Amino acid sequence: MEHPSMQVAAEEFGVRVASYGQLLEVRDDPAHTRARAGVGPLIDSGRLDREGLHLVMPMVRNGVPQAGEEPSYRCYLWFLERGRGERTLVLVDLSERRL
């Protein structure tokens, strides 16, 4: 979610910072449409703050990818609630490429 040279490897399970725009990119990525815990419903609900930053932390790798699927991780997403100034924790799946 940051510049590639500033990222930690997905398997290092570090905390990342994501903008609303980056989470939109995840939702709209055609390779991400089969995620079991996608960010789409959360974005579509209007709960995500569009100006604030959101915290993403990989928790566990999602098994062995099927043929044609990218490796992905189940992640904690601490998102900033729009208009409330507080964070909520949910679980989402993100492709390894998006971390």
N, C-alpha and C positions, 0 to 999 in steps of 0.2 A: 504494500500500500504506500510505501515511501519510495524514494529513488532506489533502484536496485543495489547500488553500492552501500546503501545504508541499512539494508534489510538483514535480518538474521535468517538462517535457513529454517524452513518450516518445522523440521524435526527438532529444532532448538526450543520450540514452544515459547518464544518471547512475545511480549505484548506489542501490538501494532496499533497505529492510529489511522482511522479511515474517515474520509469526508463523506458527506451525503452523496456527492457526485461519484465517488468511487464505489459506494454501495449500489448506486443505480447501474453502474457498469457491470457489476457482478450479476444483478438481477437480469440485465438485458443480454448477457453473454449466452449465445446459443449452446455452448458446451456445458452450461450450468443449469439447463432447464430440468434435468432429472434429479436435482438435489432434493433429498428427502426433507431437509429442514432449510428451505430457501429463505432469502431475505425479502422476496416479492410481497408476501402478505403483510409483512411489517411495514414496508414502504407504502404499499397501497392503502394501508389503514390511515396514513397521515400522521403517525405518532413520532416519526423520526424528525429531529430538529434539522433544518436545512443549512443552518449556519454553523452549528457546533461540530465538534469532532467526536467520534465514537471510538471505543476501544475494542479491539479484536484480539483474542488469544486462542491459538490452536490448543485443543485439549487431547484429541486422539485421532489417529489416522483411520479413515473409514474403510477398513478391510482391503481386499485385493480388488482393483478396478476391473470391471467387465471389459471385454474387447471393445475398443474405441472410446472408452471412458478415461478421463483424466484422474489421477490420484486426487483425493480430497480429504479434508479434515473436518471433524466436528469441532466447532469453535464456540467459545463464549463471546457474546457481543453485548457489551455494556453500552447501550445507546442513550443519548440524551433525549429526553421526552420533549417534544415541541411544546413551547409555552408553559412548561412546568418547572424547568430548572433542576430536574432530578434525573437520575439514571435508572434504567431498568435492565435486568440481565435476562438474556434469552440464549438459546442454543441455535446455531446456524451451521450449515455445511458450506465450506468454501473450497474451491479447487486450489491445489497446491500452487498453481501458476499465479493465483490472485493474492497469495499471502505475501 
